Protein backbone atom coordinates (compact mmCIF):
# COMPACT_ATOMS: atom_id res chain seq x y z
CA UNK A 1 0.00 0.00 0.00
CA UNK A 2 2.92 2.36 0.72
CA UNK A 3 6.53 2.62 -0.33
CA UNK A 4 9.30 2.23 2.27
CA UNK A 5 9.80 5.52 4.05
CA UNK A 6 6.75 7.13 2.44
CA UNK A 7 4.83 9.46 4.80
CA UNK A 8 1.19 8.64 5.57
CA UNK A 9 -1.60 10.98 6.61
CA UNK A 10 -4.24 9.36 8.84
CA UNK A 11 -7.80 10.66 8.57
CA UNK A 12 -8.71 10.70 12.27
CA UNK A 13 -12.47 10.86 12.82
CA UNK A 14 -12.15 10.27 16.54
CA UNK A 15 -14.11 7.02 16.27
CA UNK A 16 -12.99 3.50 17.11
CA UNK A 17 -12.01 2.60 13.55
CA UNK A 18 -9.58 5.43 12.83
CA UNK A 19 -8.14 5.28 16.36
CA UNK A 20 -7.55 1.54 16.00
CA UNK A 21 -5.98 2.21 12.60
CA UNK A 22 -3.58 4.71 14.19
CA UNK A 23 -2.65 2.14 16.85
CA UNK A 24 -2.08 -0.60 14.26
CA UNK A 25 0.07 1.61 12.02
CA UNK A 26 2.10 2.95 14.93
CA UNK A 27 2.80 -0.58 16.19
CA UNK A 28 3.77 -1.62 12.66
CA UNK A 29 6.32 1.20 12.55
CA UNK A 30 8.14 -0.29 15.54
CA UNK A 31 9.42 -3.32 13.63
CA UNK A 32 9.75 -1.94 10.09
CA UNK A 33 13.40 -1.38 9.06
CA UNK A 34 12.43 1.78 7.17
CA UNK A 35 9.78 3.85 8.90
CA UNK A 36 6.77 5.53 7.32
CA UNK A 37 6.30 8.88 9.09
CA UNK A 38 2.75 9.13 10.43
CA UNK A 39 0.68 12.25 11.01
CA UNK A 40 -3.04 12.56 11.68
CA UNK A 41 -5.69 15.18 10.97
CA UNK A 42 -8.96 15.49 12.86
CA UNK A 43 -11.63 17.47 10.99
CA UNK A 44 -13.93 19.24 13.42
CA UNK A 45 -17.17 20.58 12.00
CA UNK A 46 -17.87 24.14 13.15
CA UNK A 47 -21.55 23.31 13.47
CA UNK A 48 -20.85 20.44 15.91
CA UNK A 49 -17.75 21.23 18.01
CA UNK A 50 -16.33 18.36 20.02
CA UNK A 51 -16.27 18.84 23.82
CA UNK A 52 -12.79 19.83 24.98
CA UNK A 53 -12.58 16.86 27.39
CA UNK A 54 -13.21 14.41 24.51
CA UNK A 55 -10.66 16.13 22.29
CA UNK A 56 -8.07 16.01 25.06
CA UNK A 57 -8.63 12.28 25.43
CA UNK A 58 -8.10 11.72 21.72
CA UNK A 59 -5.01 13.95 21.59
CA UNK A 60 -3.55 12.16 24.62
CA UNK A 61 -4.09 8.83 22.88
CA UNK A 62 -2.26 9.95 19.72
CA UNK A 63 0.49 11.46 21.85
CA UNK A 64 0.89 8.06 23.53
CA UNK A 65 1.22 6.50 20.07
CA UNK A 66 3.81 9.06 19.05
CA UNK A 67 1.64 10.22 16.13
CA UNK A 68 1.37 14.02 15.69
CA UNK A 69 -2.26 15.11 15.29
CA UNK A 70 -3.87 18.44 14.55
CA UNK A 71 -7.42 19.74 14.25
CA UNK A 72 -8.79 21.43 11.15
CA UNK A 73 -12.07 23.27 11.71
CA UNK A 74 -14.37 23.49 8.70
CA UNK A 75 -18.01 23.93 7.81
CA UNK A 76 -20.16 20.84 7.36
CA UNK A 77 -22.19 22.75 4.76
CA UNK A 78 -19.87 24.34 2.17
CA UNK A 79 -21.35 26.60 -0.51
CA UNK A 80 -20.76 23.96 -3.18
CA UNK A 81 -23.51 21.83 -1.57
CA UNK A 82 -26.08 24.49 -2.58
CA UNK A 83 -28.23 23.67 0.44
CA UNK A 84 -28.07 19.90 -0.07
CA UNK A 85 -26.68 17.56 2.56
CA UNK A 86 -26.35 13.80 2.97
CA UNK A 87 -23.78 11.25 4.14
CA UNK A 88 -22.22 10.98 0.68
CA UNK A 89 -21.68 14.75 0.41
CA UNK A 90 -20.34 14.91 3.95
CA UNK A 91 -17.85 12.14 3.16
CA UNK A 92 -16.74 13.95 0.00
CA UNK A 93 -16.29 17.15 1.96
CA UNK A 94 -14.11 15.38 4.52
CA UNK A 95 -12.00 13.73 1.80
CA UNK A 96 -11.57 17.07 0.03
CA UNK A 97 -10.10 18.59 3.18
CA UNK A 98 -7.83 15.59 3.73
CA UNK A 99 -6.67 15.69 0.11
CA UNK A 100 -5.93 19.41 0.29
CA UNK A 101 -3.97 18.90 3.51
CA UNK A 102 -2.01 15.98 2.08
CA UNK A 103 -1.22 17.94 -1.08
CA UNK A 104 0.05 20.91 0.90
CA UNK A 105 2.39 18.62 2.83
CA UNK A 106 3.56 16.64 -0.18
CA UNK A 107 1.96 13.44 1.14
CA UNK A 108 0.57 11.00 -1.40
CA UNK A 109 -0.96 8.33 0.90
CA UNK A 110 -4.06 9.05 2.99
CA UNK A 111 -5.03 6.22 5.36
CA UNK A 112 -8.69 5.77 6.32
CA UNK A 113 -10.18 3.41 8.90
CA UNK A 114 -12.63 1.58 6.63
CA UNK A 115 -12.90 -2.11 7.55
CA UNK A 116 -14.33 -5.14 5.77
CA UNK A 117 -17.90 -4.41 6.88
CA UNK A 118 -17.66 -0.86 5.48
CA UNK A 119 -16.62 -2.24 2.11
CA UNK A 120 -19.40 -4.86 2.12
CA UNK A 121 -22.01 -2.27 3.08
CA UNK A 122 -20.82 0.13 0.40
CA UNK A 123 -21.01 -2.58 -2.25
CA UNK A 124 -24.60 -3.50 -1.34
CA UNK A 125 -25.71 0.12 -0.91
CA UNK A 126 -24.45 0.98 -4.39
CA UNK A 127 -26.22 -2.03 -5.90
CA UNK A 128 -29.53 -1.51 -4.08
CA UNK A 129 -29.83 2.30 -4.08
CA UNK A 130 -27.75 3.38 -7.07
CA UNK A 131 -28.07 0.48 -9.48
CA UNK A 132 -24.37 -0.03 -10.18
CA UNK A 133 -21.66 -2.41 -9.01
CA UNK A 134 -18.87 -0.48 -7.30
CA UNK A 135 -17.09 -0.60 -4.00
CA UNK A 136 -14.31 0.83 -1.83
CA UNK A 137 -10.90 -0.30 -3.04
CA UNK A 138 -8.12 -1.22 -0.59
CA UNK A 139 -5.94 1.19 -2.59
CA UNK A 140 -7.79 3.88 -4.55
CA UNK A 141 -5.91 6.31 -6.79
CA UNK A 142 -6.97 9.90 -7.48
CA UNK A 143 -5.73 12.75 -9.69
CA UNK A 144 -3.87 10.47 -12.13
CA UNK A 145 -2.01 8.72 -9.34
CA UNK A 146 -0.81 11.86 -7.57
CA UNK A 147 -2.69 10.84 -4.43
CA UNK A 148 -4.27 7.65 -3.14
CA UNK A 149 -6.46 6.45 -0.31
CA UNK A 150 -5.26 3.33 1.48
CA UNK A 151 -7.47 1.17 3.68
CA UNK A 152 -5.16 -1.03 5.78
CA UNK A 153 -8.10 -2.48 7.77
CA UNK A 154 -9.90 -3.76 4.66
CA UNK A 155 -9.55 -7.41 5.75
CA UNK A 156 -10.54 -6.78 9.38
CA UNK A 157 -14.14 -7.25 10.51
CA UNK A 158 -15.87 -4.51 12.50
CA UNK A 159 -16.56 -6.88 15.39
CA UNK A 160 -12.85 -7.65 15.70
CA UNK A 161 -12.08 -3.92 15.95
CA UNK A 162 -14.82 -3.45 18.56
CA UNK A 163 -13.44 -6.30 20.68
CA UNK A 164 -9.85 -5.06 20.47
CA UNK A 165 -10.86 -1.47 21.26
CA UNK A 166 -12.69 -2.71 24.35
CA UNK A 167 -9.79 -4.94 25.40
CA UNK A 168 -7.17 -2.19 25.01
CA UNK A 169 -9.49 0.62 26.18
CA UNK A 170 -9.00 2.65 23.02
CA UNK A 171 -10.92 5.93 23.34
CA UNK A 172 -13.55 7.01 20.83
CA UNK A 173 -15.44 10.24 20.29
CA UNK A 174 -19.03 10.08 19.08
CA UNK A 175 -19.19 13.15 16.83
CA UNK A 176 -22.65 14.67 16.52
CA UNK A 177 -24.24 14.29 13.09
CA UNK A 178 -27.60 15.56 11.76
CA UNK A 179 -28.13 12.22 9.98
CA UNK A 180 -27.07 10.11 12.93
CA UNK A 181 -30.44 8.40 13.32
CA UNK A 182 -31.06 7.84 9.60
CA UNK A 183 -27.73 6.49 8.43
CA UNK A 184 -28.28 4.05 5.57
CA UNK A 185 -25.37 1.92 6.75
CA UNK A 186 -27.24 1.20 9.96
CA UNK A 187 -30.15 -0.09 7.84
CA UNK A 188 -27.90 -2.50 5.96
CA UNK A 189 -26.15 -4.02 8.99
CA UNK A 190 -29.09 -6.27 10.02
CA UNK A 191 -29.53 -7.32 6.38
CA UNK A 192 -25.92 -8.48 6.25
CA UNK A 193 -26.41 -10.34 9.52
CA UNK A 194 -29.31 -12.19 7.86
CA UNK A 195 -26.96 -13.16 5.02
CA UNK A 196 -24.54 -14.55 7.60
CA UNK A 197 -27.36 -16.70 9.01
CA UNK A 198 -27.75 -18.19 5.53
CA UNK A 199 -24.01 -18.67 5.07
CA UNK A 200 -21.51 -18.00 7.84
CA UNK A 201 -18.95 -16.88 5.24
CA UNK A 202 -21.33 -14.38 3.62
CA UNK A 203 -19.25 -11.35 4.62
CA UNK A 204 -16.09 -12.80 3.12
CA UNK A 205 -17.94 -13.94 -0.02
CA UNK A 206 -19.42 -10.49 -0.68
CA UNK A 207 -16.03 -8.89 -0.11
CA UNK A 208 -14.22 -11.38 -2.37
CA UNK A 209 -16.85 -11.05 -5.11
CA UNK A 210 -15.60 -7.51 -5.77
CA UNK A 211 -12.22 -8.92 -6.77
CA UNK A 212 -13.34 -12.26 -8.26
CA UNK A 213 -15.44 -11.12 -11.21
CA UNK A 214 -16.70 -13.66 -13.75
CA UNK A 215 -16.53 -11.42 -16.81
CA UNK A 216 -17.97 -14.12 -19.10
CA UNK A 217 -21.25 -13.82 -17.25
CA UNK A 218 -21.50 -10.03 -17.31
CA UNK A 219 -22.94 -7.89 -20.13
CA UNK A 220 -19.73 -6.23 -21.32
CA UNK A 221 -18.97 -4.63 -24.67
CA UNK A 222 -15.98 -5.62 -26.75
CA UNK A 223 -14.03 -2.65 -25.36
CA UNK A 224 -14.56 -3.90 -21.81
CA UNK A 225 -17.11 -1.24 -20.87
CA UNK A 226 -20.49 -2.15 -19.43
CA UNK A 227 -23.32 -2.59 -21.90
CA UNK A 228 -26.63 -0.83 -21.33
CA UNK A 229 -29.72 -2.91 -20.55
CA UNK A 230 -32.33 -3.10 -23.27
CA UNK A 231 -35.50 -5.11 -22.55
CA UNK A 232 -36.12 -5.58 -26.29
CA UNK A 233 -33.03 -7.76 -26.49
CA UNK A 234 -34.53 -10.36 -24.13
C-alpha positions in Angstrom: 0.0 0.0 0.0 2.9 2.4 0.7 6.5 2.6 -0.3 9.3 2.2 2.3 9.8 5.5 4.0 6.8 7.1 2.4 4.8 9.5 4.8 1.2 8.6 5.6 -1.6 11.0 6.6 -4.2 9.4 8.8 -7.8 10.7 8.6 -8.7 10.7 12.3 -12.5 10.9 12.8 -12.1 10.3 16.5 -14.1 7.0 16.3 -13.0 3.5 17.1 -12.0 2.6 13.5 -9.6 5.4 12.8 -8.1 5.3 16.4 -7.5 1.5 16.0 -6.0 2.2 12.6 -3.6 4.7 14.2 -2.7 2.1 16.8 -2.1 -0.6 14.3 0.1 1.6 12.0 2.1 3.0 14.9 2.8 -0.6 16.2 3.8 -1.6 12.7 6.3 1.2 12.5 8.1 -0.3 15.5 9.4 -3.3 13.6 9.8 -1.9 10.1 13.4 -1.4 9.1 12.4 1.8 7.2 9.8 3.9 8.9 6.8 5.5 7.3 6.3 8.9 9.1 2.7 9.1 10.4 0.7 12.2 11.0 -3.0 12.6 11.7 -5.7 15.2 11.0 -9.0 15.5 12.9 -11.6 17.5 11.0 -13.9 19.2 13.4 -17.2 20.6 12.0 -17.9 24.1 13.2 -21.6 23.3 13.5 -20.8 20.4 15.9 -17.8 21.2 18.0 -16.3 18.4 20.0 -16.3 18.8 23.8 -12.8 19.8 25.0 -12.6 16.9 27.4 -13.2 14.4 24.5 -10.7 16.1 22.3 -8.1 16.0 25.1 -8.6 12.3 25.4 -8.1 11.7 21.7 -5.0 13.9 21.6 -3.5 12.2 24.6 -4.1 8.8 22.9 -2.3 10.0 19.7 0.5 11.5 21.9 0.9 8.1 23.5 1.2 6.5 20.1 3.8 9.1 19.1 1.6 10.2 16.1 1.4 14.0 15.7 -2.3 15.1 15.3 -3.9 18.4 14.6 -7.4 19.7 14.3 -8.8 21.4 11.1 -12.1 23.3 11.7 -14.4 23.5 8.7 -18.0 23.9 7.8 -20.2 20.8 7.4 -22.2 22.8 4.8 -19.9 24.3 2.2 -21.3 26.6 -0.5 -20.8 24.0 -3.2 -23.5 21.8 -1.6 -26.1 24.5 -2.6 -28.2 23.7 0.4 -28.1 19.9 -0.1 -26.7 17.6 2.6 -26.3 13.8 3.0 -23.8 11.2 4.1 -22.2 11.0 0.7 -21.7 14.8 0.4 -20.3 14.9 4.0 -17.9 12.1 3.2 -16.7 13.9 0.0 -16.3 17.2 2.0 -14.1 15.4 4.5 -12.0 13.7 1.8 -11.6 17.1 0.0 -10.1 18.6 3.2 -7.8 15.6 3.7 -6.7 15.7 0.1 -5.9 19.4 0.3 -4.0 18.9 3.5 -2.0 16.0 2.1 -1.2 17.9 -1.1 0.0 20.9 0.9 2.4 18.6 2.8 3.6 16.6 -0.2 2.0 13.4 1.1 0.6 11.0 -1.4 -1.0 8.3 0.9 -4.1 9.1 3.0 -5.0 6.2 5.4 -8.7 5.8 6.3 -10.2 3.4 8.9 -12.6 1.6 6.6 -12.9 -2.1 7.5 -14.3 -5.1 5.8 -17.9 -4.4 6.9 -17.7 -0.9 5.5 -16.6 -2.2 2.1 -19.4 -4.9 2.1 -22.0 -2.3 3.1 -20.8 0.1 0.4 -21.0 -2.6 -2.3 -24.6 -3.5 -1.3 -25.7 0.1 -0.9 -24.4 1.0 -4.4 -26.2 -2.0 -5.9 -29.5 -1.5 -4.1 -29.8 2.3 -4.1 -27.7 3.4 -7.1 -28.1 0.5 -9.5 -24.4 0.0 -10.2 -21.7 -2.4 -9.0 -18.9 -0.5 -7.3 -17.1 -0.6 -4.0 -14.3 0.8 -1.8 -10.9 -0.3 -3.0 -8.1 -1.2 -0.6 -5.9 1.2 -2.6 -7.8 3.9 -4.6 -5.9 6.3 -6.8 -7.0 9.9 -7.5 -5.7 12.7 -9.7 -3.9 10.5 -12.1 -2.0 8.7 -9.3 -0.8 11.9 -7.6 -2.7 10.8 -4.4 -4.3 7.7 -3.1 -6.5 6.4 -0.3 -5.3 3.3 1.5 -7.5 1.2 3.7 -5.2 -1.0 5.8 -8.1 -2.5 7.8 -9.9 -3.8 4.7 -9.5 -7.4 5.8 -10.5 -6.8 9.4 -14.1 -7.3 10.5 -15.9 -4.5 12.5 -16.6 -6.9 15.4 -12.9 -7.6 15.7 -12.1 -3.9 15.9 -14.8 -3.5 18.6 -13.4 -6.3 20.7 -9.9 -5.1 20.5 -10.9 -1.5 21.3 -12.7 -2.7 24.3 -9.8 -4.9 25.4 -7.2 -2.2 25.0 -9.5 0.6 26.2 -9.0 2.7 23.0 -10.9 5.9 23.3 -13.5 7.0 20.8 -15.4 10.2 20.3 -19.0 10.1 19.1 -19.2 13.2 16.8 -22.7 14.7 16.5 -24.2 14.3 13.1 -27.6 15.6 11.8 -28.1 12.2 10.0 -27.1 10.1 12.9 -30.4 8.4 13.3 -31.1 7.8 9.6 -27.7 6.5 8.4 -28.3 4.1 5.6 -25.4 1.9 6.8 -27.2 1.2 10.0 -30.1 -0.1 7.8 -27.9 -2.5 6.0 -26.2 -4.0 9.0 -29.1 -6.3 10.0 -29.5 -7.3 6.4 -25.9 -8.5 6.2 -26.4 -10.3 9.5 -29.3 -12.2 7.9 -27.0 -13.2 5.0 -24.5 -14.6 7.6 -27.4 -16.7 9.0 -27.8 -18.2 5.5 -24.0 -18.7 5.1 -21.5 -18.0 7.8 -18.9 -16.9 5.2 -21.3 -14.4 3.6 -19.2 -11.4 4.6 -16.1 -12.8 3.1 -17.9 -13.9 0.0 -19.4 -10.5 -0.7 -16.0 -8.9 -0.1 -14.2 -11.4 -2.4 -16.8 -11.1 -5.1 -15.6 -7.5 -5.8 -12.2 -8.9 -6.8 -13.3 -12.3 -8.3 -15.4 -11.1 -11.2 -16.7 -13.7 -13.7 -16.5 -11.4 -16.8 -18.0 -14.1 -19.1 -21.3 -13.8 -17.2 -21.5 -10.0 -17.3 -22.9 -7.9 -20.1 -19.7 -6.2 -21.3 -19.0 -4.6 -24.7 -16.0 -5.6 -26.7 -14.0 -2.7 -25.4 -14.6 -3.9 -21.8 -17.1 -1.2 -20.9 -20.5 -2.1 -19.4 -23.3 -2.6 -21.9 -26.6 -0.8 -21.3 -29.7 -2.9 -20.5 -32.3 -3.1 -23.3 -35.5 -5.1 -22.6 -36.1 -5.6 -26.3 -33.0 -7.8 -26.5 -34.5 -10.4 -24.1 
